Amino acid sequence: MKLEDIRREYIQGGLSREMLDENPIAQFEKWLAQAVEAKFSADPTAMVVATVDDEGQPSQRIVLLKQLDDNGFVFFTNTGSKKAQDLSANNKISLHFPWHAIERQVIVYGEAQPLSTAAVAKYFLSRPKESQLAAWASQQSRPVSSRQALMQTFQSMKSKFAKGDIPLPDFWGGYCVVPHKIEFWQGGEHRLHDRFMYIKQDDNSWAVERLNP
């Protein structure tokens, strides 16, 4: 197999300035709805979250988008995780939505702002009980001796919280990614893709410019 021979044409459609909403959040919601409707993936809300640590080393991982409004893009995580530790030193962040099957990508550039405890608790209590228990059982990003050890901790938490509601862990939180740039990418024939960048202005309006592919 030669990697350089693996290729395909992008032919599902073009993207023009006239097709774009003036508000990138509204445009994103439109594309997300189409990605969900296309049923190309079990996780259309999956996004690659990129952070940079205090030594300048980037890292990425896939996280699910859980809320979206005019303020920004929301996700939740263990505050002891690698991503949370990175964000405590440098809150600049990038999100990437790779909707390959419909030949689209969206990249969000912004800053991650911690959510209030009330906002985190409201979402945490809406999760399935098993997911709540998993949050308690996992010391995210830290070494664990075995799968068996992890499952033993999970069972221990299941017994501990067998009665009543499962409380919010003090090491579990969330972030709102407040964007200052959002790029929409639509695949095009002969690698002549359509790319548009929304750039937030000082008056909170958005300017839009076409980028070379």
Beta strands, then each sheet from edge to edge (+ up, - down):
strand 1: 46-52
strand 2: 58-64
strand 3: 67-69
strand 4: 72-78
strand 5: 92-99
strand 6: 104-114
strand 7: 172-186
strand 8: 194-200
strand 9: 206-211
sheet 1: 2+ 1- 5+ 6- 7+ 4- 3+
sheet 2: 2+ 1- 5+ 6- 7+ 8- 9+
end
